[in-house]
Amino acid sequence: MGHPPRRADEHRHAAAALIRVAKRAETVVQSRPGGVLLVHPFATETPMSAHPTRTRSSAAFAVFMGLAAIGSPSIASNALIDQPAAPALDAAQKRFADPTNAALMYARAWLLIPEDTFRAVADANPDRKPDWVPDADLAKKLVDAQAGITTIVRAAKLQNADFGLEYSQGVGALLPHLGRLRGSARILAADARRLHAAGDTSAAVERVVALFALSRHSAGDGVMISSLVSAAIHALAASNTERLLASGALTIEHRDAILAEMRRVNPNDPFGVQLAVLGERQWTEGWIRNNFSGEGGAKKLMSQLGGMLPDSGDAQTAKNSKIVEAYTAAQLKADLDRMVKFYDEAHRLIPEPDAAERLAALEERAKKGEFGTLARVFAPALSKSKATDAKATSERKALIEKLTAYAPAKK
């Protein structure tokens, strides 16, 4: 018995469903050093096909089978029924969107770059050699690491990077990402010099822009050491920018790309030093109150700190530690309240033009016991950190002015 006649609108709906199915059967092309790998979008481990002709044939076969299905009422109707509703499609688009947290992409990149490449670039020490370019062996390592390097470049374009610090662990919180960010910065700088020497200025600029972004992402932890790493990476980015400026190879588009990234930070706190003072106050206070507030808590606190304190071998530090260790719960609370005032005063002073000098005076007051014994044990050397921040901020401002005034030489 033959099929009943089909209306024209049924054919159109069936054909539209077929096109959507065929589009989902298309492959995603991912570039890889040394060739192109075609990966089926639904593959879990290995690609369905590594041959473009076979992939196109598979898509064509899907279209052919779909066209045949239009002639079958049961198959065509199933194809229409199986199409997800619009809200489901919207949810799927969000579910399968790219990451918005750069830290996740950095972690993937670090798995892709061989440990030997990190070591080789660190040994070459490019951030201390203005005219350095990679030799043939290191250049090959950099070429082989492009999958990881380009992942870093893409991650650097994102606004946010949350490295998942466990602030509740207090001074015991681990910061393994800082070493990797520093190593990544050296790799980007080395690759920028390799590319510039090869005449690919645009790719070199792309890596320098990523360097400035690494500095921005390092500054967001709310920890002073992270801010210092941010300033160090920025200095590396700046030196490579100066090198490109001196070469005369930068175009206006290159300059604008660098300036755009440099302006993505808070101009009043480009390396997150103000944030770090506030952050260290918050997590230090919270860690002590939440974990050592009961009787015997002070002794437990000092035992857990062990040799982690600055100047832990110093006689005065040892004496102060013994004083804190003997505190009752009420004494520890009172002394912690006094230490918090040190951080509050430091946070007030940080934005001031003469902050380094005023912070040094504040530290002297802390050493004399004005903010309690805990402050004498815990208080960081904020004046040195602020001096580093002030120097880096001044250099950053000068570079922005230089880039803004830059005009390529007429050929």
One Martini backbone bead per residue (centre of mass of N, CA, C, O) as a GRO file, in nm:
protein
  411
    1MET     BB    1   0.095   0.036   0.024
    2GLY     BB    2   0.090   0.356  -0.020
    3HIS     BB    3   0.166   0.663   0.038
    4PRO     BB    4   0.054   0.943   0.129
    5PRO     BB    5   0.027   1.244   0.047
    6ARG     BB    6   0.246   1.523   0.059
    7ARG     BB    7   0.300   1.816   0.182
    8ALA     BB    8   0.498   2.087   0.133
    9ASP     BB    9   0.547   2.161   0.438
   10GLU     BB   10   0.658   1.883   0.516
   11HIS     BB   11   0.909   1.894   0.339
   12ARG     BB   12   1.032   2.145   0.465
   13HIS     BB   13   1.058   2.039   0.755
   14ALA     BB   14   1.229   1.791   0.688
   15ALA     BB   15   1.463   1.945   0.556
   16ALA     BB   16   1.536   2.115   0.803
   17ALA     BB   17   1.603   1.879   0.985
   18LEU     BB   18   1.829   1.767   0.808
   19ILE     BB   19   2.021   2.010   0.822
   20ARG     BB   20   2.065   1.996   1.127
   21VAL     BB   21   2.185   1.714   1.130
   22ALA     BB   22   2.421   1.770   0.935
   23LYS     BB   23   2.557   1.990   1.105
   24ARG     BB   24   2.614   1.796   1.351
   25ALA     BB   25   2.809   1.611   1.157
   26GLU     BB   26   3.017   1.795   1.161
   27THR     BB   27   3.337   1.901   1.186
   28VAL     BB   28   3.614   1.979   1.391
   29VAL     BB   29   3.877   2.202   1.352
   30GLN     BB   30   4.218   2.139   1.459
   31SER     BB   31   4.508   2.276   1.511
   32ARG     BB   32   4.838   2.136   1.447
   33PRO     BB   33   5.145   2.062   1.464
   34GLY     BB   34   5.205   1.927   1.140
   35GLY     BB   35   4.881   1.961   1.112
   36VAL     BB   36   4.551   1.814   1.066
   37LEU     BB   37   4.274   1.757   1.288
   38LEU     BB   38   3.982   1.557   1.273
   39VAL     BB   39   3.695   1.595   1.489
   40HIS     BB   40   3.443   1.452   1.624
   41PRO     BB   41   3.199   1.595   1.824
   42PHE     BB   42   3.128   1.291   1.972
   43ALA     BB   43   3.396   1.220   2.060
   44THR     BB   44   3.589   1.076   2.339
   45GLU     BB   45   3.890   0.986   2.218
   46THR     BB   46   3.871   0.931   1.908
   47PRO     BB   47   3.864   0.992   1.594
   48MET     BB   48   3.668   0.903   1.336
   49SER     BB   49   3.853   1.096   1.143
   50ALA     BB   50   4.165   1.187   0.950
   51HIS     BB   51   3.985   1.238   0.683
   52PRO     BB   52   3.831   1.462   0.487
   53THR     BB   53   3.688   1.275   0.281
   54ARG     BB   54   3.546   1.094   0.487
   55THR     BB   55   3.392   1.319   0.632
   56ARG     BB   56   3.235   1.420   0.388
   57SER     BB   57   3.103   1.149   0.324
   58SER     BB   58   2.945   1.125   0.589
   59ALA     BB   59   2.778   1.379   0.551
   60ALA     BB   60   2.654   1.294   0.280
   61PHE     BB   61   2.518   1.040   0.387
   62ALA     BB   62   2.332   1.188   0.585
   63VAL     BB   63   2.181   1.342   0.365
   64PHE     BB   64   2.081   1.102   0.200
   65MET     BB   65   1.918   0.967   0.432
   66GLY     BB   66   1.733   1.210   0.479
   67LEU     BB   67   1.603   1.219   0.200
   68ALA     BB   68   1.484   0.938   0.224
   69ALA     BB   69   1.307   1.003   0.481
   70ILE     BB   70   1.094   1.186   0.348
   71GLY     BB   71   0.945   0.931   0.220
   72SER     BB   72   0.904   0.863   0.533
   73PRO     BB   73   0.678   0.923   0.772
   74SER     BB   74   0.812   0.798   1.029
   75ILE     BB   75   1.099   0.918   1.003
   76ALA     BB   76   1.026   1.216   0.969
   77SER     BB   77   0.867   1.248   1.234
   78ASN     BB   78   1.102   1.172   1.421
   79ALA     BB   79   1.290   1.404   1.345
   80LEU     BB   80   1.095   1.625   1.453
   81ILE     BB   81   1.062   1.521   1.746
   82ASP     BB   82   1.385   1.526   1.819
   83GLN     BB   83   1.375   1.818   1.833
   84PRO     BB   84   1.465   2.060   2.025
   85ALA     BB   85   1.373   2.295   2.208
   86ALA     BB   86   1.459   2.615   2.248
   87PRO     BB   87   1.541   2.606   2.552
   88ALA     BB   88   1.736   2.364   2.515
   89LEU     BB   89   1.929   2.510   2.323
   90ASP     BB   90   2.011   2.736   2.516
   91ALA     BB   91   2.129   2.549   2.733
   92ALA     BB   92   2.341   2.416   2.549
   93GLN     BB   93   2.501   2.671   2.479
   94LYS     BB   94   2.591   2.717   2.775
   95ARG     BB   95   2.710   2.436   2.842
   96PHE     BB   96   2.912   2.457   2.559
   97ALA     BB   97   3.080   2.676   2.644
   98ASP     BB   98   3.337   2.848   2.700
   99PRO     BB   99   3.548   2.947   2.911
  100THR     BB  100   3.574   3.217   3.178
  101ASN     BB  101   3.821   3.077   3.322
  102ALA     BB  102   4.154   3.103   3.281
  103ALA     BB  103   4.267   2.888   3.479
  104LEU     BB  104   4.170   2.637   3.321
  105MET     BB  105   4.347   2.694   3.066
  106TYR     BB  106   4.620   2.702   3.199
  107ALA     BB  107   4.617   2.412   3.306
  108ARG     BB  108   4.610   2.285   3.024
  109ALA     BB  109   4.870   2.411   2.914
  110TRP     BB  110   5.064   2.282   3.132
  111LEU     BB  111   5.013   1.991   3.014
  112LEU     BB  112   5.125   2.057   2.713
  113ILE     BB  113   5.389   2.152   2.839
  114PRO     BB  114   5.688   2.061   2.876
  115GLU     BB  115   5.907   2.056   3.134
  116ASP     BB  116   6.163   2.102   2.959
  117THR     BB  117   6.074   2.383   2.856
  118PHE     BB  118   6.066   2.534   3.118
  119ARG     BB  119   6.366   2.483   3.191
  120ALA     BB  120   6.506   2.596   2.935
  121VAL     BB  121   6.401   2.888   2.967
  122ALA     BB  122   6.504   2.942   3.253
  123ASP     BB  123   6.806   2.896   3.184
  124ALA     BB  124   6.818   3.134   2.973
  125ASN     BB  125   6.707   3.401   3.097
  126PRO     BB  126   6.546   3.639   2.921
  127ASP     BB  127   6.481   3.879   3.141
  128ARG     BB  128   6.822   3.952   3.145
  129LYS     BB  129   6.828   3.965   2.805
  130PRO     BB  130   6.763   4.191   2.567
  131ASP     BB  131   6.916   4.027   2.301
  132TRP     BB  132   6.776   3.768   2.321
  133VAL     BB  133   6.764   3.447   2.147
  134PRO     BB  134   6.677   3.158   2.043
  135ASP     BB  135   6.793   2.875   1.977
  136ALA     BB  136   6.742   2.600   1.792
  137ASP     BB  137   6.654   2.412   2.022
  138LEU     BB  138   6.450   2.604   2.160
  139ALA     BB  139   6.278   2.665   1.912
  140LYS     BB  140   6.173   2.375   1.884
  141LYS     BB  141   6.032   2.359   2.157
  142LEU     BB  142   5.836   2.592   2.097
  143VAL     BB  143   5.700   2.469   1.852
  144ASP     BB  144   5.606   2.205   2.005
  145ALA     BB  145   5.437   2.407   2.224
  146GLN     BB  146   5.189   2.552   2.078
  147ALA     BB  147   4.937   2.435   2.209
  148GLY     BB  148   4.998   2.572   2.486
  149ILE     BB  149   5.058   2.866   2.402
  150THR     BB  150   4.781   2.925   2.260
  151THR     BB  151   4.618   2.875   2.518
  152ILE     BB  152   4.734   3.110   2.675
  153VAL     BB  153   4.645   3.330   2.478
  154ARG     BB  154   4.342   3.275   2.512
  155ALA     BB  155   4.323   3.305   2.821
  156ALA     BB  156   4.430   3.607   2.830
  157LYS     BB  157   4.151   3.731   2.711
  158LEU     BB  158   4.030   3.701   2.969
  159GLN     BB  159   3.917   3.856   3.254
  160ASN     BB  160   3.921   3.597   3.440
  161ALA     BB  161   4.109   3.450   3.736
  162ASP     BB  162   4.045   3.151   3.924
  163PHE     BB  163   4.261   2.958   4.146
  164GLY     BB  164   4.133   2.846   4.414
  165LEU     BB  165   4.182   2.956   4.688
  166GLU     BB  166   4.243   2.855   5.034
  167TYR     BB  167   4.183   3.081   5.272
  168SER     BB  168   4.119   2.890   5.522
  169GLN     BB  169   4.443   2.809   5.545
  170GLY     BB  170   4.601   3.053   5.535
  171VAL     BB  171   4.943   3.027   5.547
  172GLY     BB  172   4.886   2.726   5.409
  173ALA     BB  173   4.826   2.825   5.142
  174LEU     BB  174   4.844   2.740   4.813
  175LEU     BB  175   5.064   2.869   4.514
  176PRO     BB  176   5.136   2.708   4.230
  177HIS     BB  177   5.061   2.916   3.997
  178LEU     BB  178   5.294   3.124   4.013
  179GLY     BB  179   5.523   2.958   3.885
  180ARG     BB  180   5.368   2.907   3.617
  181LEU     BB  181   5.329   3.201   3.534
  182ARG     BB  182   5.627   3.266   3.520
  183GLY     BB  183   5.698   3.046   3.311
  184SER     BB  184   5.498   3.147   3.094
  185ALA     BB  185   5.627   3.422   3.053
  186ARG     BB  186   5.897   3.319   2.945
  187ILE     BB  187   5.778   3.168   2.704
  188LEU     BB  188   5.646   3.409   2.566
  189ALA     BB  189   5.904   3.575   2.534
  190ALA     BB  190   6.061   3.368   2.367
  191ASP     BB  191   5.850   3.345   2.136
  192ALA     BB  192   5.852   3.641   2.054
  193ARG     BB  193   6.151   3.642   1.964
  194ARG     BB  194   6.133   3.422   1.756
  195LEU     BB  195   5.917   3.560   1.575
  196HIS     BB  196   6.059   3.829   1.523
  197ALA     BB  197   6.314   3.703   1.390
  198ALA     BB  198   6.112   3.570   1.161
  199GLY     BB  199   5.892   3.824   1.095
  200ASP     BB  200   5.644   3.778   1.318
  201THR     BB  201   5.505   4.036   1.469
  202SER     BB  202   5.209   3.965   1.534
  203ALA     BB  203   5.271   3.714   1.710
  204ALA     BB  204   5.453   3.862   1.909
  205VAL     BB  205   5.237   4.059   2.012
  206GLU     BB  206   5.039   3.849   2.117
  207ARG     BB  207   5.239   3.759   2.349
  208VAL     BB  208   5.270   4.033   2.486
  209VAL     BB  209   4.977   4.070   2.557
  210ALA     BB  210   4.968   3.812   2.732
  211LEU     BB  211   5.168   3.914   2.942
  212PHE     BB  212   4.990   4.140   3.056
  213ALA     BB  213   4.762   3.942   3.136
  214LEU     BB  214   4.922   3.779   3.342
  215SER     BB  215   4.957   4.013   3.533
  216ARG     BB  216   4.656   4.059   3.584
  217HIS     BB  217   4.593   3.767   3.693
  218SER     BB  218   4.803   3.776   3.936
  219ALA     BB  219   4.649   4.025   4.099
  220GLY     BB  220   4.368   3.862   4.211
  221ASP     BB  221   4.423   3.712   4.502
  222GLY     BB  222   4.500   3.881   4.770
  223VAL     BB  223   4.826   3.857   4.758
  224MET     BB  224   5.138   3.978   4.779
  225ILE     BB  225   5.302   3.776   4.603
  226SER     BB  226   5.118   3.813   4.355
  227SER     BB  227   5.185   4.113   4.308
  228LEU     BB  228   5.489   4.068   4.257
  229VAL     BB  229   5.452   3.886   4.012
  230SER     BB  230   5.300   4.089   3.843
  231ALA     BB  231   5.534   4.295   3.824
  232ALA     BB  232   5.741   4.104   3.691
  233ILE     BB  233   5.576   4.042   3.434
  234HIS     BB  234   5.547   4.335   3.343
  235ALA     BB  235   5.851   4.384   3.300
  236LEU     BB  236   5.874   4.175   3.071
  237ALA     BB  237   5.667   4.304   2.883
  238ALA     BB  238   5.805   4.582   2.861
  239SER     BB  239   6.080   4.492   2.740
  240ASN     BB  240   5.948   4.369   2.481
  241THR     BB  241   5.817   4.629   2.387
  242GLU     BB  242   6.073   4.798   2.357
  243ARG     BB  243   6.197   4.616   2.140
  244LEU     BB  244   5.973   4.661   1.929
  245LEU     BB  245   5.998   4.966   1.913
  246ALA     BB  246   6.301   4.972   1.822
  247SER     BB  247   6.248   4.815   1.545
  248GLY     BB  248   5.984   4.944   1.387
  249ALA     BB  249   5.749   4.703   1.346
  250LEU     BB  250   5.522   4.853   1.452
  251THR     BB  251   5.195   4.905   1.444
  252ILE     BB  252   4.908   5.055   1.526
  253GLU     BB  253   4.764   4.788   1.588
  254HIS     BB  254   4.973   4.683   1.784
  255ARG     BB  255   4.965   4.914   1.984
  256ASP     BB  256   4.659   4.896   2.052
  257ALA     BB  257   4.667   4.611   2.172
  258ILE     BB  258   4.853   4.677   2.409
  259LEU     BB  259   4.691   4.911   2.533
  260ALA     BB  260   4.427   4.760   2.586
  261GLU     BB  261   4.548   4.568   2.798
  262MET     BB  262   4.676   4.780   2.993
  263ARG     BB  263   4.365   4.907   3.042
  264ARG     BB  264   4.226   4.659   3.213
  265VAL     BB  265   4.321   4.786   3.462
  266ASN     BB  266   4.362   4.931   3.760
  267PRO     BB  267   4.523   5.233   3.775
  268ASN     BB  268   4.537   5.243   4.107
  269ASP     BB  269   4.589   4.894   4.100
  270PRO     BB  270   4.763   4.706   3.885
  271PHE     BB  271   4.891   4.482   4.124
  272GLY     BB  272   4.707   4.446   4.388
  273VAL     BB  273   4.800   4.576   4.668
  274GLN     BB  274   4.544   4.673   4.804
  275LEU     BB  275   4.405   4.398   4.790
  276ALA     BB  276   4.622   4.245   4.956
  277VAL     BB  277   4.586   4.389   5.226
  278LEU     BB  278   4.290   4.316   5.256
  279GLY     BB  279   4.322   4.008   5.222
  280GLU     BB  280   4.523   3.952   5.457
  281ARG     BB  281   4.336   4.046   5.673
  282GLN     BB  282   4.100   3.853   5.625
  283TRP     BB  283   4.244   3.565   5.624
  284THR     BB  284   4.398   3.592   5.889
  285GLU     BB  285   4.167   3.648   6.080
  286GLY     BB  286   3.980   3.410   6.000
  287TRP     BB  287   4.176   3.179   6.062
  288ILE     BB  288   4.217   3.236   6.365
  289ARG     BB  289   3.920   3.250   6.463
  290ASN     BB  290   3.824   2.962   6.338
  291ASN     BB  291   4.087   2.776   6.473
  292PHE     BB  292   4.197   2.952   6.768
  293SER     BB  293   3.972   3.047   6.999
  294GLY     BB  294   4.032   2.853   7.205
  295GLU     BB  295   4.162   2.677   7.434
  296GLY     BB  296   4.492   2.640   7.315
  297GLY     BB  297   4.508   2.799   7.040
  298ALA     BB  298   4.782   2.947   7.054
  299LYS     BB  299   4.960   2.696   7.059
  300LYS     BB  300   4.851   2.577   6.796
  301LEU     BB  301   4.931   2.810   6.613
  302MET     BB  302   5.244   2.804   6.661
  303SER     BB  303   5.278   2.507   6.579
  304GLN     BB  304   5.171   2.538   6.282
  305LEU     BB  305   5.379   2.748   6.182
  306GLY     BB  306   5.661   2.721   6.270
  307GLY     BB  307   5.883   2.801   5.990
  308MET     BB  308   5.686   3.024   5.834
  309LEU     BB  309   5.806   3.258   5.954
  310PRO     BB  310   5.946   3.544   5.954
  311ASP     BB  311   6.232   3.516   6.111
  312SER     BB  312   6.227   3.234   6.278
  313GLY     BB  313   6.545   3.252   6.385
  314ASP     BB  314   6.486   3.486   6.550
  315ALA     BB  315   6.494   3.586   6.874
  316GLN     BB  316   6.247   3.779   6.879
  317THR     BB  317   6.048   3.588   6.743
  318ALA     BB  318   6.071   3.365   6.954
  319LYS     BB  319   5.969   3.536   7.190
  320ASN     BB  320   5.692   3.614   7.071
  321SER     BB  321   5.591   3.324   7.034
  322LYS     BB  322   5.587   3.255   7.338
  323ILE     BB  323   5.379   3.463   7.419
  324VAL     BB  324   5.144   3.362   7.242
  325GLU     BB  325   5.139   3.063   7.339
  326ALA     BB  326   5.032   3.168   7.642
  327TYR     BB  327   4.761   3.235   7.564
  328THR     BB  328   4.455   3.301   7.600
  329ALA     BB  329   4.162   3.339   7.445
  330ALA     BB  330   4.129   3.641   7.525
  331GLN     BB  331   4.415   3.736   7.446
  332LEU     BB  332   4.405   3.658   7.149
  333LYS     BB  333   4.166   3.836   7.071
  334ALA     BB  334   4.287   4.108   7.156
  335ASP     BB  335   4.544   4.089   6.973
  336LEU     BB  336   4.393   4.061   6.706
  337ASP     BB  337   4.251   4.336   6.715
  338ARG     BB  338   4.519   4.494   6.700
  339MET     BB  339   4.626   4.382   6.428
  340VAL     BB  340   4.394   4.484   6.248
  341LYS     BB  341   4.478   4.785   6.273
  342PHE     BB  342   4.728   4.762   6.101
  343TYR     BB  343   4.584   4.691   5.832
  344ASP     BB  344   4.396   4.936   5.824
  345GLU     BB  345   4.625   5.145   5.809
  346ALA     BB  346   4.761   5.034   5.556
  347HIS     BB  347   4.517   5.063   5.363
  348ARG     BB  348   4.507   5.376   5.393
  349LEU     BB  349   4.813   5.431   5.285
  350ILE     BB  350   4.866   5.298   5.003
  351PRO     BB  351   4.753   5.541   4.805
  352GLU     BB  352   4.974   5.715   4.882
  353PRO     BB  353   5.249   5.876   4.759
  354ASP     BB  354   5.411   5.810   5.056
  355ALA     BB  355   5.368   5.506   5.142
  356ALA     BB  356   5.643   5.374   5.196
  357GLU     BB  357   5.727   5.560   5.432
  358ARG     BB  358   5.467   5.521   5.610
  359LEU     BB  359   5.492   5.212   5.634
  360ALA     BB  360   5.764   5.207   5.775
  361ALA     BB  361   5.657   5.352   6.027
  362LEU     BB  362   5.441   5.140   6.095
  363GLU     BB  363   5.641   4.905   6.140
  364GLU     BB  364   5.784   5.033   6.381
  365ARG     BB  365   5.536   5.034   6.562
  366ALA     BB  366   5.499   4.727   6.558
  367LYS     BB  367   5.778   4.649   6.681
  368LYS     BB  368   5.698   4.810   6.958
  369GLY     BB  369   5.377   4.703   7.012
  370GLU     BB  370   5.117   4.874   6.928
  371PHE     BB  371   4.973   4.594   6.779
  372GLY     BB  372   5.107   4.375   6.921
  373THR     BB  373   5.242   4.056   6.907
  374LEU     BB  374   5.121   3.942   6.649
  375ALA     BB  375   5.230   4.173   6.466
  376ARG     BB  376   5.531   4.101   6.521
  377VAL     BB  377   5.493   3.821   6.373
  378PHE     BB  378   5.306   3.887   6.100
  379ALA     BB  379   5.394   4.143   5.983
  380PRO     BB  380   5.455   4.270   5.689
  381ALA     BB  381   5.666   4.415   5.433
  382LEU     BB  382   5.503   4.669   5.289
  383SER     BB  383   5.712   4.883   5.197
  384LYS     BB  384   5.856   4.706   4.983
  385SER     BB  385   5.608   4.643   4.812
  386LYS     BB  386   5.538   4.941   4.750
  387ALA     BB  387   5.802   5.014   4.606
  388THR     BB  388   5.763   4.814   4.375
  389ASP     BB  389   5.489   4.926   4.283
  390ALA     BB  390   5.578   5.218   4.221
  391LYS     BB  391   5.785   5.149   4.004
  392ALA     BB  392   5.595   4.989   3.813
  393THR     BB  393   5.384   5.217   3.776
  394SER     BB  394   5.575   5.424   3.649
  395GLU     BB  395   5.661   5.247   3.405
  396ARG     BB  396   5.380   5.207   3.294
  397LYS     BB  397   5.314   5.504   3.236
  398ALA     BB  398   5.554   5.554   3.042
  399LEU     BB  399   5.472   5.340   2.830
  400ILE     BB  400   5.198   5.453   2.755
  401GLU     BB  401   5.308   5.723   2.651
  402LYS     BB  402   5.494   5.601   2.433
  403LEU     BB  403   5.274   5.450   2.275
  404THR     BB  404   5.087   5.692   2.217
  405ALA     BB  405   5.329   5.848   2.053
  406TYR     BB  406   5.349   5.640   1.847
  407ALA     BB  407   5.509   5.617   1.515
  408PRO     BB  408   5.564   5.488   1.234
  409ALA     BB  409   5.785   5.462   1.004
  410LYS     BB  410   5.839   5.576   0.698
  411LYS     BB  411   5.886   5.406   0.382
   0.00000   0.00000   0.00000
